[in-house]
Amino acid sequence: MNRELKRVTIVILAMFAALFVSVTTIQFFSADALANDSRNARTIYASYSKQRGAILVQGQPIAQSVASADEYKYQRTYTNGPLYSAVTGYFTLDQGSTGIESALDSELSGTSGSQFLSQLNSVVTGQNPQGASVELTIDPKVQQAAFDALGSQQGAVIAVEPKTGRILAMVSKPDYDPNSLAVHDSTAVINAYNSLNDDAGQPLINRTLAGDLNPPGSTFKIVTSSAALQNAGLSADYQLPNPSGYQLPGSSSVVHNSGGGTCGPGETVSIKTAFVLSCNIPMAELGVQIGSGKLTDMATAYGYNSGFDSPIPVEPSQFPPLQDDAGLALSSFGQASVRASPMQIVEQSMAVANGGVIMQPNLVDTISAPDLTVLQQFEAKKLNSPITSVTASTLSSWMVEAVNSGAATNARIDGVSVAGKTGTAENGAGDPYTLWFTGFAPADNPQVAVAVVVQNGGGLGESGSGNQIAAPIAKKVLEAVLNK
C-alpha cells in the first residue's frame, strides 16, 4: 500500500512540476512571442479595445485612433500618410508595426510602466482607457519641403538641428500610405502588405535609417580628412602627389579623379584642395599614408559600426576591417566595403557644425498622458565627440569653400554661407551611381544639418553627380528652415 501511495505522490508531484514549468515558461519566456503572434486574436482585439494615443506634429495628429462601428472599437488613421510614412510607420491587425508606432508602442497603447496609475484610474472611474500621445520634433514645413524636393527619386532626406539633435524632417522614397495597412480586414491588410513588400522599390524600408546601405562616396572624405588633421597631425597644406591616375597598392586597378584629370594644376596638391575639389586620388594616397588604424579609429569615433535609437532603431553604418592597402585607399574616399545611412552622413555634418560634438538625433519632444500630464520630456544629449573644435572649424571652412567655388556649388544660397560636401559613389561596373550631399547652414551659426541620398543614379545611370542631383534637393530643405 505504501508503495502505491508513493507512486501516486510521485506522479502528482511530477504533474505539479510540469505545470509549474509550463506556467513559468509562458509567463516569463514566451509571453512576448505569444502576445505578438499574429494568430493571437485575443491580443489583437485587446490592442484595439482602447484608444491608442495620437502621434502629433506641432499639436496636430498625423496618426490617431477614432471610434469604429465594428468589433475592434477603434480605427487607426493617418493624416497625410505618405508624407509621414517614414516617421509613423504602420500599425496593423496581423503584420505588426514599424516606425514610431513600434518604437513607442507601450506608450501609445498605454501599457508602459509610467502609465499604470493612469490606466488604473480609468478602470476605477469607468472612463475609456487611452494611450499616451507622442509629440514629434518634425517641422511640417521642412518635412513637406524635403518630400517635395526629393520628388519621384528613390532615396532619402534627413534634416537635424545640430545643437540639439532634434530631427526636423525624415523622408524616404518610394513612400506608401499606412492607411492601406490599418483597415480592419485581415485579407485586405495581407494583400496590401504583400504588394508593398514585393514592390521593387521597397517602400516599406525607411532609407534614412536602415535598409540596403549605400557606399558614402566622397562624403566620407570628411572622416578621412578628420583623421589626417587630428589623428595623424597633418596640416591643411600638407602636399600629396597629383597624378591623373593612381594604381592601387598591390593591385592592377587604377583610380581616377572625377573627370579623369589631375586635382588642379601642379605636381602636388594640398589636403584642403583635394577636399574642396573632391578629388579621389589624393584622398586614396592620404588614407594609405595615415594608415588603417588611424582611419578606423576616426570612423569608429564618428559612429560607424554602432547604432542607437532615435527612438526608431538606427542600423549601424559599416566600416569593415581593412585587409590591405588597396582596400584602405578605396575606403578613404568612401568606396570598397564602406556603407552608410543618411543618418550616419548627417552626423558627420553635425560634428563639423557643432564644434566637434554629435548630439543624439531624436524624433520625440514629449510623451503626454490623456490628461496632458507630461510623462517624458526628451532632452538633448551627446552621442559622440569625434573631433576637436579646431578640427571642426577647419573642416567647416573647407565645406564652405566647396559650396562657394568647389565641387558642391549647387547648394549655394544667396546671402547665406552654406557648408557642404557632395558624394558620387560607384556600385560596380554598369550599375547606377549613388548620389549624396551633406552640409549645414548658416555656416557661422548652424541651424540645420542635412543629408540627402539619391539611389539608382537619379535616373542618369553613371553620368549623374551628387552636385547635380543631391545638392539642389538639400538646398531646398536648407531654405525651408532658414525662411521660417
C-alpha positions, 0 to 999 in steps of 0.5 A: 500500500505504501508503495502505491501511495508513493507512486501516486505522490510521485506522479502528482508531484511530477504533474505539479512540476510540469505545470509549474514549468509550463506556467513559468515558461509562458509567463516569463519566456514566451509571453512576448512571442505569444502576445505578438503572434499574429494568430493571437486574436485575443491580443489583437482585439485587446490592442484595439479595445482602447484608444491608442494615443495620437502621434502629433506634429506641432499639436496636430495628429498625423496618426490617431485612433477614432471610434469604429462601428465594428468589433475592434472599437477603434480605427487607426488613421493617418493624416497625410500618410505618405508624407509621414510614412517614414516617421509613423510607420504602420500599425496593423491587425496581423503584420505588426508595426514599424516606425514610431508606432513600434518604437513607442508602442507601450506608450501609445497603447498605454501599457508602459510602466509610467502609465499604470496609475493612469490606466488604473484610474480609468478602470476605477472611474469607468472612463475609456482607457487611452494611450499616451500621445507622442509629440514629434520634433518634425517641422511640417514645413521642412518635412513637406519641403524635403518630400517635395524636393526629393520628388519621384527619386528613390532615396532619402532626406534627413534634416537635424538641428545640430545643437540639439539633435532634434530631427526636423524632417525624415523622408524616404522614397518610394513612400506608401500610405499606412492607411492601406495597412490599418483597415480592419480586414485581415485579407485586405491588410495581407494583400496590401502588405504583400504588394508593398513588400514585393514592390521593387522599390521597397517602400516599406524600408525607411532609407534614412535609417536602415535598409540596403546601405549605400557606399558614402562616396566622397562624403566620407572624405570628411572622416578621412580628412578628420583623421589626417588633421587630428589623428595623424597631425597633418596640416591643411597644406600638407602636399600629396602627389597629383597624378591623373591616375593612381594604381592601387597598392598591390593591385592592377586597378587604377583610380581616377579623379572625377573627370579623369584629370589631375586635382588642379594644376601642379605636381602636388596638391594640398589636403584642403584642395583635394577636399574642396575639389573632391578629388579621389586620388589624393584622398586614396594616397592620404588614407594609405599614408595615415594608415588603417588604424588611424582611419578606423579609429576616426570612423569608429569615433564618428559612429560607424559600426554602432547604432542607437535609437532615435527612438526608431532603431538606427542600423549601424553604418559599416566600416569593415576591417581593412585587409590591405592597402588597396582596400584602405585607399578605396575606403578613404574616399568612401568606396570598397566595403564602406556603407552608410545611412543618411543618418550616419552622413548627417552626423558627420555634418553635425560634428563639423557644425557643432564644434566637434560634438554629435548630439543624439538625433531624436524624433520625440519632444514629449510623451503626454498622458490623456490628461496632458500630464507630461510623462517624458520630456526628451532632452538633448544629449551627446552621442559622440565627440569625434573631433576637436573644435579646431578640427571642426572649424577647419573642416567647416571652412573647407565645406564652405569653400566647396559650396562657394567655388568647389565641387558642391556649388549647387547648394549655394544660397544667396546671402547665406554661407552654406557648408557642404560636401557632395558624394558620387559613389560607384556600385560596380561596373554598369550599375547606377551611381549613388548620389549624396550631399551633406552640409549645414547652414548658416555656416557661422551659426548652424541651424540645420544639418542635412543629408540627402541620398539619391539611389539608382543614379537619379535616373542618369545611370553613371553620368549623374553627380551628387552636385547635380542631383543631391545638392539642389534637393538639400538646398531646398530643405536648407531654405525651408528652415532658414525662411521660417 
